[in-house]
Each structure stands twice: as C-alpha cells, then as structure tokens.
Amino acid sequence: MYSRFQWFFFAGVCLKSFQRLEKIADCVTRSESRNSALVRLNGFWEVFDKDDDVLIVISADPDALASAMAVKRLLRYRVRNVTIGNPHEIRRLNNLEMLKRLRLPVERLQNLKPADYTKKVLLDSQPFHHPTFEKFKFDAVIDHHPVTEDWDAKFIDIRPNYGALSSIMVEYLRAAGVKPSAALATALFYGIKVDTQNFEKSSLLADGISFRYLFNLANRNLVRKFELTDLRLSELKYFKTALNEFKVRKGKAYVHVGRVWTPDVLVIIADFLNHVDQFDWVVVSGVHGERLVVIFRCDGYRKNAGNFANRIFGKLGLAGGHKEAARAEVPLKNFDFPDSHEFTTQSLINMATVHDK
C-alpha cells in the first residue's frame, strides 16, 4: 500500500497536472475561476439531499481533520447523517492529541460499508492518492494538492496554490454565514499552521486572511499543546541510539537508528539534529515494516534535499521532496542484503558518498 507521501510524489512526476480544477453544475474550469465563495458553496450544497447519509473520506492529518469538521458543520441540518472515515490507524501523537482534545469522531474505513452511504466526499486528497480511495465513487472532491486526471465527481474544487485546505474551508464557512465554534476554529487554525509550516511554505494572501480571521476564535494554548505533543516516552530510546551512533562527514550528519515502530520518530530526530550549528545536512534512516525509510534535512540554500534523496535512492524506491526536506522509502528486498540488521550508519554514509556531488 502506498503512503500519502508516495502518491503526492507521483502526482508531480507521473501524472499531468493542471493549475487548478473546478466543477460546479457540470461546468468545468481549469484556469483561475472567477466564481465567488458563495457560488462554490451553493454548488457544493446542491450535491446533497435531506435524506443523505454522507461519508467524508480523509487521510488524517491536522488539515484534513479540520476540513472534515468544517464540512460536517456545513452539512448540519442539510443531510441526515455525516461520518468521517480514515483508511489507516492514526499513530502520530499530534494528531491523536487533536482528536482527543477536540473529541473528533473518526472511523476506520475498513469498518464501514460504502453501500451504507448515499453520498461520499473526499477532502485534502484525490482518488489516486491512496489505493483505498480508488474503490470509491466520490460525489465531491475538495483539495489543494496538484490536480490528477482520470477521475470525476459531481462537484470539484481543487486549488493547488493554496497553502492549506483549511483556508479554503474558512471561505466556505464565511460564505455560509457560519461562525465556527471554538473547537472548529482551533482545528482550522492548527491545520493552516501545519500545512503552511507557519507560512514558511508557499501560500497565498487568502491563507493569511483565513488565518487572521481564526486568530481570535481559536484556542491558541490548545494549539500549542498539539504542537508540543509529538514524542512518546518509549521513543526516547531512539534518541539515545541517534546520539550515540551519529557520524559526521563533510558537514553531513548521518545516523541509522534501526527498526522503528513508526517513521514519524525519524522525522523528529532529523528535525532535532538539524538544530546543530555544524550540521549542513542531516540524514536519518530506520526500518519500518519491510522498508528502509530515510529522512533528509538541510537549509535549502544552494542545496536540494529532494534531488539528493532521488540521486541516492531513486532507482531503488520512491524518493523526493523539497529543497530543505525530503524522504525516501525503499523495500528492503531491493537491497543486496535481505536482513535489515545489516544496514548500518556506515551503509548510509557509503550510499550517500557515492552520489554526493
């Protein structure tokens, strides 16, 4: 099963992308739309009937969770029932803390019967982004990632130039005259912060307007709690391994931490080591399941982590990312050695050195 990272990587490489895609009442627009937020809202509402049971499908992260909450609020009193479904187990502590504190009801898709729902909505994703999504016929798709082809829905609103889908959902709520509750405002505020990386990633003025609108409505102390909750007590052992085992070569810090129960801990370790002033690059690897997962970090100044990751691992598996952050996932069977224990920090250095330019 491909991860969300894998499908988003493919979206830019294997599928033809358009600047945007909008479909309202069978009218398709692939360029900048002049439709107002109210026109889009009414087009979205027209998809549904009073007796509909609606399934909202997401790949759970803060932006997707917040957007699902917003759509559920928009459909209140307009449909019979709304259920939020997610294809995988939610393990990341930030997301679990968000679910717990805001009391978000999210079901596993595997436990739901698609036939029980008369309408289906896909948020913050597209049908080809996850194998599970391909099994559904969606009535509405709202997203902010690069547009993919060979699928259709009654209503489509995809705006890749937006930094967060939560920003788009704020526009829908305001067009509907709905003031978000503290819980919904907090979720949307956090969703924008996460997906724009506190506006360090590419975003629009519209993202800033939505963020400012939510500023006094959201519980910012709770958002801070979400942000700080990212490490389990049981995961401290990986930091011990990383600090004992890391090696530095020409300003690049490398470490292989062995088998991990979630790749998220590799991201946390890489971000932690990236704070060290003498490290121009950080490369952290670990084994999850039957895959080697490698996280790359740098400052992005005259460097490109995505290109570096692709040079090293592109022929063995999936690799890519941004200038300052990248990731690779390689099936262990693609290496010469079958046993994951044979991969070490020195193995990581050797592979990187061959492709270092």
C-alpha positions, 0 to 999 in steps of 0.5 A, spaced: 500 500 500 502 506 498 503 512 503 500 519 502 507 521 501 508 516 495 502 518 491 503 526 492 510 524 489 507 521 483 502 526 482 508 531 480 512 526 476 507 521 473 501 524 472 499 531 468 497 536 472 493 542 471 493 549 475 487 548 478 480 544 477 473 546 478 466 543 477 460 546 479 453 544 475 457 540 470 461 546 468 468 545 468 474 550 469 481 549 469 484 556 469 483 561 475 475 561 476 472 567 477 466 564 481 465 567 488 465 563 495 458 563 495 457 560 488 462 554 490 458 553 496 451 553 493 454 548 488 457 544 493 450 544 497 446 542 491 450 535 491 446 533 497 439 531 499 435 531 506 435 524 506 443 523 505 447 519 509 454 522 507 461 519 508 467 524 508 473 520 506 480 523 509 487 521 510 488 524 517 492 529 518 491 536 522 488 539 515 484 534 513 481 533 520 479 540 520 476 540 513 472 534 515 469 538 521 468 544 517 464 540 512 460 536 517 458 543 520 456 545 513 452 539 512 448 540 519 441 540 518 442 539 510 443 531 510 441 526 515 447 523 517 455 525 516 461 520 518 468 521 517 472 515 515 480 514 515 483 508 511 489 507 516 490 507 524 492 514 526 499 513 530 502 520 530 501 523 537 499 530 534 494 528 531 491 523 536 492 529 541 487 533 536 482 528 536 482 527 543 482 534 545 477 536 540 473 529 541 473 528 533 469 522 531 473 518 526 472 511 523 476 506 520 474 505 513 475 498 513 469 498 518 464 501 514 460 499 508 460 504 502 453 501 500 451 504 507 452 511 504 448 515 499 453 520 498 461 520 499 466 526 499 473 526 499 477 532 502 485 534 502 486 528 497 484 525 490 482 518 488 489 516 486 492 518 492 491 512 496 489 505 493 483 505 498 480 511 495 480 508 488 474 503 490 470 509 491 465 513 487 466 520 490 460 525 489 465 531 491 472 532 491 475 538 495 483 539 495 489 543 494 494 538 492 496 538 484 490 536 480 490 528 477 486 526 471 482 520 470 477 521 475 470 525 476 465 527 481 459 531 481 462 537 484 470 539 484 474 544 487 481 543 487 486 549 488 493 547 488 496 554 490 493 554 496 497 553 502 492 549 506 485 546 505 483 549 511 483 556 508 479 554 503 474 551 508 474 558 512 471 561 505 466 556 505 464 557 512 464 565 511 460 564 505 455 560 509 454 565 514 457 560 519 461 562 525 465 556 527 465 554 534 471 554 538 473 547 537 472 548 529 476 554 529 482 551 533 482 545 528 482 550 522 487 554 525 492 548 527 491 545 520 493 552 516 499 552 521 501 545 519 500 545 512 503 552 511 509 550 516 507 557 519 507 560 512 514 558 511 511 554 505 508 557 499 501 560 500 497 565 498 494 572 501 487 568 502 491 563 507 493 569 511 486 572 511 483 565 513 488 565 518 487 572 521 480 571 521 481 564 526 486 568 530 481 570 535 476 564 535 481 559 536 484 556 542 491 558 541 494 554 548 490 548 545 494 549 539 500 549 542 499 543 546 498 539 539 504 542 537 508 540 543 505 533 543 509 529 538 514 524 542 512 518 546 516 516 552 518 509 549 521 513 543 526 516 547 530 510 546 531 512 539 534 518 541 539 515 545 541 510 539 541 517 534 546 520 539 550 515 540 551 512 533 551 519 529 557 520 524 559 526 521 562 527 514 563 533 510 558 537 514 553 531 513 550 528 519 548 521 518 545 516 523 541 509 522 537 508 528 534 501 526 527 498 526 522 503 528 515 502 530 513 508 526 517 513 521 514 519 524 520 518 530 525 519 524 522 525 522 523 528 529 530 526 530 532 529 523 528 535 525 532 535 532 539 534 529 538 539 524 538 544 530 546 543 530 550 549 528 555 544 524 550 540 521 549 542 513 545 536 512 542 531 516 540 524 514 536 519 518 534 512 516 530 506 520 526 500 518 519 500 518 515 494 516 519 491 510 522 498 508 528 502 509 525 509 510 530 515 510 529 522 512 533 528 509 534 535 512 538 541 510 537 549 509 535 549 502 540 554 500 544 552 494 542 545 496 536 540 494 534 535 499 529 532 494 534 531 488 539 528 493 534 523 496 532 521 488 540 521 486 541 516 492 535 512 492 531 513 486 532 507 482 531 503 488 524 506 491 520 512 491 524 518 493 523 526 493 521 532 496 523 539 497 529 543 497 530 543 505 526 536 506 525 530 503 524 522 504 525 516 501 522 509 502 525 503 499 523 495 500 528 492 503 528 486 498 531 491 493 537 491 497 543 486 496 542 484 503 535 481 505 536 482 513 535 489 515 540 488 521 545 489 516 544 496 514 548 500 518 550 508 519 556 506 515 551 503 509 548 510 509 554 514 509 557 509 503 550 510 499 550 517 500 558 518 498 557 515 492 552 520 489 554 526 493 556 531 488 
